[in-house]
Structure formats: structure tokens, C-alpha cells
Amino acid sequence: MDKLIHGTAADDTIRVVAAITTNITSEAVRRHQTSPTVSAALGRMLTGALLLGSTLKDFDRLTAKIEGNGPVGGIVAEATSDGKVRGYVKNSIAELPPKPNGKFDVSGIVGEGTFYVIRESGFDIGLHREPYVGSVPIVSGEIAEDFAFYLARSEQIPSAVMLGVLLENVEPFVAASGGVLIQMMPGANEHIITMIEDTIRNAPHITSSIKAGATPADLLKITLGVIDFEILDERTVEFACNCSMEKAISMIAALGRREVGSMLADDKGAVMTCGFCNETYRLDESDLRQIIAAY
């Protein structure tokens, strides 16, 4: 079961978030049948969206989106305030050779382009407010650095973001996935900031620790070193999609009587696949006749 914790350190001048997302990334990889490098990129995006979403109080849905000119085309991760996340890529089978150091070439698969964060609120209570959309150029394509650059540039919050996915050659393929977000709030001591930067620089890679059994709290200990922190909230997080057969039927019905009639006459049914989770919904002749009768 994946977990996320949210807390503070250094007399509430530092916000800290850590998450284990191994099951989330495994489920996304299983559903979208992604290549190894795309799996690493998608897992980082899902984790980053969860981490950032947990710091926001006034949203129903947060979407992190990359639109790049690399082989993957684009990546989208959508997190909700209750710890659910879903996502997809435009080209799930894109692949590149590893870098000379043996690591996945995530920056190459992403390419150059734009990093977006979209916050939407009010949907749970029936209010459809104008979403907040922030965007910055992709600065590295490694995704963690792009989240950090977005926070510094668009939200003026100096942040350190660590995201990682460790893959194996046997199912379920994802051996470890997780991330840490550290944000410097107003009044943060420069000495404390330097200590954290030094600790992060010398810390083991988070996926090695996760594979060895680390919890989210352990990840914070690794990245904060001797600095104490207080956990304010702990929650279960999961890959979950809000698609359903009912929504599929509504979308088919919205096409209009003539189009649904053509589906019935020509195809004897209809098939819809959710882009976010790859779930397929099949409507037979009976379903289409019911839709037509309801017009």
C-alpha cells in the first residue's frame, strides 16, 4: 500500500512531503504497457503530481502536464485532494538507449517544450471556477528539476524535488518508486538550507532506499539528515480513475441520435477506451437502442 506524509521542519519554515508510489507506478505501467524509459518518466510525473497536490488546500484536482518534442510526445498526471492519481502518455512505446552512465534517458524521451500545472477547484460542490494555469519551459526533462523550476519561477517557492523509479526485468517490473518535496517557506534559515542541500547531495538514491524497505518518514530522514521534522498528516495514495460505464454511455449519447444510429446500423455496438487508465467500455446493440430511445 502506497503512503504519503506531509510535515514541517525547522520551526515550520520548511515544508516537507514524501511518498512511496511503487504500486501506483506499477499499476500505470501495467495499464498503459509502457516502455522502460517511458515507465520511468510516467512514474516520476505521477509521484510529482501527488507531492505537489498534497501542499495545496484549495483545489479539487491538480494536473501536471509536459508537452515536449521528444519521442514520448507528452505526459499528463492528474491528482486529487484525496490522494488519488491517474495519468497517461501520448506514445507509450517510445524508447531510447540508456545514457552512458546506464540510467534511463528520460530527458531525451521528453525533449524540449513546456511544463504546465493546472489547479481546478469547486467541482466537488458544483462550482466551475476558472482553473489556474501556470507554465514554464522544460529546463531538463528529468521531471524532478522541472517541478522545482516551476515552483521557483511560477509560485516563487524555492524547492528541492527528488523523484525516482527503479525497474527490473521481471513482472511487475517496478521495483521501487517514490519522491520527496522540500519547500523553503519565508523565514527559512540560510544555514539550514545549506545543510539540507549538502545532505541531499550526499544521500543515497531514494529508489535504493525504497527497495530496501524505506517508509516515507525514512525518506525524509535521509534527505533532512540531523534536522528534526514533525509529521502533520499521513494518507494512503493510489492509482485510481473516475471513468465508468455510466460516463461512457453519456459520452456516446452526446454524439447525437444520428451518430448513435449509425453505430447501431454499421458496427452493432460501440467501444470507448479511457485515455487516463486504458479501461475499455463496450456497448452492445441493446445499450445503443436504450440510448436512442432516451432522445
PEFENUR-V915382 format. One record per residue. N is the residue number from 1. RES is the residue in one letter. SS is DSSP state (H for helix, E for strand, - for the rest). PHI is phi as a letter, one per 30 degrees, with the letter a starting at -180 (* if undefined). OMEGA is omega in radians with two decimals (999 if undefined). Layout:
n = (N/N)
res = (RES/RES)
ss = (SS/SS)
phi = (PHI/PHI)
omega = (OMEGA/OMEGA)
//
This chain:
n = (1/2/3/4/5/6/7/8/9/10/11/12/13/14/15/16/17/18/19/20/21/22/23/24/25/26/27/28/29/30/31/32/33/34/35/36/37/38/39/40/41/42/43/44/45/46/47/48/49/50/51/52/53/54/55/56/57/58/59/60/61/62/63/64/65/66/67/68/69/70/71/72/73/74/75/76/77/78/79/80/81/82/83/84/85/86/87/88/89/90/91/92/93/94/95/96/97/98/99/100/101/102/103/104/105/106/107/108/109/110/111/112/113/114/115/116/117/118/119/120/121/122/123/124/125/126/127/128/129/130/131/132/133/134/135/136/137/138/139/140/141/142/143/144/145/146/147/148/149/150/151/152/153/154/155/156/157/158/159/160/161/162/163/164/165/166/167/168/169/170/171/172/173/174/175/176/177/178/179/180/181/182/183/184/185/186/187/188/189/190/191/192/193/194/195/196/197/198/199/200/201/202/203/204/205/206/207/208/209/210/211/212/213/214/215/216/217/218/219/220/221/222/223/224/225/226/227/228/229/230/231/232/233/234/235/236/237/238/239/240/241/242/243/244/245/246/247/248/249/250/251/252/253/254/255/256/257/258/259/260/261/262/263/264/265/266/267/268/269/270/271/272/273/274/275/276/277/278/279/280/281/282/283/284/285/286/287/288/289/290/291/292/293/294/295)
res = (M/D/K/L/I/H/G/T/A/A/D/D/T/I/R/V/V/A/A/I/T/T/N/I/T/S/E/A/V/R/R/H/Q/T/S/P/T/V/S/A/A/L/G/R/M/L/T/G/A/L/L/L/G/S/T/L/K/D/F/D/R/L/T/A/K/I/E/G/N/G/P/V/G/G/I/V/A/E/A/T/S/D/G/K/V/R/G/Y/V/K/N/S/I/A/E/L/P/P/K/P/N/G/K/F/D/V/S/G/I/V/G/E/G/T/F/Y/V/I/R/E/S/G/F/D/I/G/L/H/R/E/P/Y/V/G/S/V/P/I/V/S/G/E/I/A/E/D/F/A/F/Y/L/A/R/S/E/Q/I/P/S/A/V/M/L/G/V/L/L/E/N/V/E/P/F/V/A/A/S/G/G/V/L/I/Q/M/M/P/G/A/N/E/H/I/I/T/M/I/E/D/T/I/R/N/A/P/H/I/T/S/S/I/K/A/G/A/T/P/A/D/L/L/K/I/T/L/G/V/I/D/F/E/I/L/D/E/R/T/V/E/F/A/C/N/C/S/M/E/K/A/I/S/M/I/A/A/L/G/R/R/E/V/G/S/M/L/A/D/D/K/G/A/V/M/T/C/G/F/C/N/E/T/Y/R/L/D/E/S/D/L/R/Q/I/I/A/A/Y)
ss = (-/-/E/E/E/E/E/E/E/-/-/-/-/E/E/E/E/E/E/E/-/H/H/H/H/H/H/H/H/H/H/H/-/-/-/H/H/H/H/H/H/H/H/H/H/H/H/H/H/H/H/H/H/-/-/-/-/-/-/-/E/E/E/E/E/E/E/E/-/-/-/-/-/E/E/E/E/E/E/E/-/-/-/E/E/E/E/E/E/-/-/-/-/-/-/-/-/-/-/-/-/-/-/-/-/H/H/H/H/H/-/-/E/E/E/E/E/E/E/E/-/-/H/H/H/-/-/-/-/-/-/E/E/E/E/E/E/-/-/-/-/-/-/H/H/H/H/H/H/H/H/H/H/H/-/-/-/-/E/E/E/E/E/E/E/E/E/-/-/-/-/-/-/E/E/E/E/E/E/E/E/E/E/E/-/-/-/-/-/H/H/H/H/H/H/H/H/H/H/H/H/H/-/-/-/H/H/H/H/H/H/-/-/-/-/H/H/H/H/H/H/H/H/H/-/-/-/-/E/E/E/E/E/E/E/E/-/E/E/-/-/-/-/-/H/H/H/H/H/H/H/H/H/-/-/-/H/H/H/H/H/H/H/H/H/H/H/-/-/E/E/E/E/-/-/-/-/-/-/E/E/E/E/-/H/H/H/H/H/H/H/H/H/-/-)
phi = (*/d/b/b/b/b/a/b/b/h/h/i/c/b/c/b/b/b/b/c/b/d/d/d/d/e/d/d/d/d/d/c/h/d/d/e/d/d/e/d/d/d/d/d/d/d/d/d/d/d/d/d/d/d/c/c/c/c/b/c/b/b/c/c/b/c/c/b/c/d/e/d/i/a/b/b/b/b/c/c/d/c/i/c/b/b/a/a/b/d/b/d/c/d/a/b/d/d/d/e/d/i/d/d/d/d/d/d/d/d/i/c/l/b/c/c/b/b/c/b/b/j/d/d/c/i/c/c/d/d/d/d/b/c/b/b/d/d/c/b/i/d/i/e/d/d/d/d/d/e/d/d/d/d/c/h/b/e/b/c/b/b/b/a/b/c/c/b/d/b/d/d/i/d/d/a/a/l/a/b/b/b/b/d/c/e/j/d/d/d/d/d/d/d/d/d/d/d/d/d/d/c/d/d/d/d/d/d/d/d/d/d/j/d/c/e/d/d/d/d/d/d/d/c/i/d/d/d/b/c/d/c/a/b/b/d/b/a/d/a/c/c/d/a/d/d/d/d/d/d/d/d/d/d/d/j/d/d/d/d/d/d/d/d/d/c/c/h/l/b/b/b/b/d/d/d/b/i/d/c/c/c/c/c/d/d/d/d/d/d/d/d/d/d/d)
omega = (-3.12/-3.09/3.03/3.05/-3.11/-3.10/3.12/3.10/3.06/3.09/3.07/3.11/3.11/3.07/-3.10/3.10/3.08/-3.11/2.91/-3.06/-3.08/-3.13/3.11/-3.13/3.10/-3.13/3.11/3.12/3.14/-3.07/-3.04/3.11/-3.06/3.03/-3.11/-3.10/3.09/3.08/3.12/-3.13/-3.12/3.11/3.10/-3.14/3.12/-3.13/3.13/3.12/3.10/-3.13/-3.12/-3.14/-3.11/-3.13/-3.05/-3.09/-2.97/3.14/2.99/-3.01/3.07/3.13/3.00/-3.02/3.02/3.00/-3.07/-3.14/3.08/-3.06/-3.11/3.07/-3.13/3.12/3.13/3.03/-3.10/-3.14/3.07/-3.03/3.13/3.02/3.09/-3.13/3.06/-3.13/3.13/3.06/3.13/-3.13/-3.01/-3.06/3.09/-3.13/3.06/3.06/3.08/3.03/3.11/3.12/3.10/-3.11/3.12/3.12/-3.11/-3.14/3.11/-3.13/3.14/-3.12/3.11/-3.14/-3.03/3.09/-3.09/2.91/-3.10/3.10/3.13/-3.13/3.08/-3.07/-3.09/-3.12/3.04/3.11/-3.12/-3.13/3.08/-3.11/3.01/3.14/3.05/-3.13/3.06/3.04/3.00/-3.07/3.12/-3.06/3.10/2.98/3.11/3.12/3.14/3.01/-3.11/3.14/3.09/-3.10/-3.14/-3.04/-3.00/-3.10/3.09/3.09/3.08/-3.01/2.96/-3.12/3.08/-3.14/-3.14/3.05/3.10/-3.09/3.05/-3.08/3.13/3.13/0.10/3.02/-3.12/-3.13/-3.13/3.08/3.12/-3.12/3.12/3.05/3.09/-3.09/3.13/3.14/3.12/3.13/3.13/-3.11/-3.11/3.12/3.10/3.13/3.13/3.11/-3.13/3.13/3.13/-3.14/3.13/-3.11/-3.07/-3.09/3.02/3.14/-3.02/-3.11/3.07/3.13/3.13/3.13/3.14/3.06/-3.11/3.03/3.04/3.11/3.09/3.12/3.11/3.10/-3.14/-3.06/-3.14/3.12/-3.05/-3.11/3.13/3.09/3.12/3.11/-3.12/-3.04/3.03/-3.10/3.01/3.10/-3.06/2.96/-3.13/-3.13/-3.13/3.07/-3.13/3.06/3.13/3.12/3.10/3.12/3.13/3.14/3.07/-3.12/-3.12/3.12/3.11/-3.05/-3.09/-3.11/3.12/3.08/3.11/3.09/-3.13/-3.09/-3.01/-3.00/-3.13/-3.14/3.13/3.13/3.08/3.11/3.13/3.13/-3.07/-3.04/3.10/3.06/-3.10/3.11/-3.09/3.10/-3.14/-3.09/3.14/3.12/-3.12/3.11/3.10/3.11/-3.13/-3.13/-3.09/-3.13/999)
//
